[in-house]
Every structure is written in structure tokens, then in C-alpha cells.
Amino acid sequence: MKQLIIDQIEVTSNGTVQVRMHKLSSDGDLIGNHRTALPPATDINSQVAAVNAHMATENYSPISDADVAKLTAICNAAWTAEVIAAYQAAQAAAEAART
């Protein structure tokens, strides 16, 4: 089975956590990358489940529990109450500007 492993986790200035995953062949060769972004206060488990479901359609194994634990720890550290409040305020301001 092909493998999906987290290669890079980056926290942006607004608190969004960007994740790059390597898509590996059953022999371990790099096939390509898959990316996802988690804005502050995103349900991490739901996002991981959505990625796993999508990648299963291409016969990739789910993201490992160890990689999910790493991602969760980084999100929990980055998403302080202040970061979440600032992100939500910025989103509300952007929405108000559009209407």
C-alpha cells in the first residue's frame, strides 16, 4: 500500500497551520505531495479524517498516529486563546467588508 507521511508543518502569522505530506509508493519512493491547511480552532481530527478519506481513494494508508499526535501538539501550542480570537475577528472583518 502507498504511504502518506507528514513532511512539514508550518504555522503562519495568523495562526493557520499548513501541512505538507509526502505521498510515497509502496517501495518508499516519493510520488508527490498533498497539502492541507488548518485555520485556528479547526477540528483537527475531522480534518485528518477528511484527508485520510480522500487519500484512501488513491490507495494511501492513513496518516500515522504519531504524525497526528505531532500535528495536534503543534496546533494546540499555536492556537492560544488570543490567536483564535484575532483570527476570528479578522475573518469577521473580512466578511463585513464583503457585504
VOGU-3710 file (C-alpha; in Angstrom, 3 decimals, decimal comma):
1> mkqliidqie> 0,000/0,000/0,000  1,134/3,533/-0,684  2,011/5,684/2,295  1,135/9,232/3,362  3,524/10,872/5,835  3,649/14,380/7,231  6,798/16,068/5,966  6,360/19,680/7,056  4,184/21,598/9,499  4,266/25,387/9,343
11> vtsngtvqvr> 2,427/27,952/11,458  1,624/31,151/9,553  1,438/34,635/11,044  -2,346/34,410/11,506  -2,111/31,032/13,249  -3,112/28,847/10,306  -1,224/25,547/10,391  -0,153/24,390/6,941  0,721/20,732/6,481  2,663/19,159/3,617
21> mhklssdgdl> 2,517/15,390/3,305  4,679/13,185/1,120  2,885/10,616/-0,983  5,157/7,571/-1,123  4,967/4,497/-3,330  4,832/1,055/-1,751  8,613/0,979/-2,340  9,087/4,245/-0,415  9,723/6,424/-3,472  8,320/9,959/-3,450
31> ignhrtalpp> 5,346/10,242/-5,817  4,237/13,745/-4,917  2,823/15,903/-2,158  -0,563/16,609/-0,642  -1,301/19,743/1,363  -3,928/20,872/3,818  -4,400/23,940/5,988  -5,980/24,198/9,416  -7,139/27,668/10,461  -7,127/28,340/14,219
41> atdinsqvaa> -9,704/26,301/16,172  -10,216/23,762/13,352  -11,331/20,309/14,497  -8,016/18,526/13,914  -9,452/15,000/13,998  -12,125/15,897/11,433  -9,533/17,442/9,119  -7,269/14,387/9,415  -10,252/12,100/8,773  -11,153/14,089/5,644
51> vnahmateny> -7,579/13,869/4,334  -7,440/10,143/5,103  -10,775/9,522/3,357  -9,670/11,460/0,280  -6,276/9,765/0,087  -7,831/6,307/0,608  -9,496/6,772/-2,791  -5,940/6,680/-4,181  -4,947/3,650/-2,040  -2,865/5,536/0,538
61> spisdadvak> -2,606/4,401/4,131  -3,953/6,810/6,763  -1,681/9,373/8,395  0,080/7,611/11,269  -0,998/8,133/14,863  2,479/9,515/15,630  2,155/12,136/12,869  -1,349/13,067/14,060  -0,031/13,427/17,624  2,744/15,740/16,383
71> ltaicnaawt> 0,284/17,828/14,371  -2,107/18,049/17,325  0,653/19,169/19,687  1,766/21,910/17,289  -1,814/23,128/16,709  -2,535/23,167/20,438  0,624/25,177/21,096  -0,031/27,636/18,264  -3,737/28,168/18,882  -3,772/30,215/22,038
81> aeviaayqaa> -6,999/31,955/23,011  -5,511/35,217/21,722  -4,596/33,711/18,334  -8,075/32,216/17,922  -9,775/35,499/18,878  -7,594/37,517/16,489  -8,218/35,078/13,644  -11,969/35,103/14,216  -12,010/38,923/14,407  -10,081/39,150/11,134
91> qaaaeaart> -12,486/36,721/9,471  -15,497/38,698/10,728  -13,974/41,970/9,474  -13,274/40,423/6,064  -16,842/39,125/5,860  -18,245/42,526/6,844  -16,119/44,204/4,170  -17,567/41,863/1,519  -21,184/42,769/2,326
//
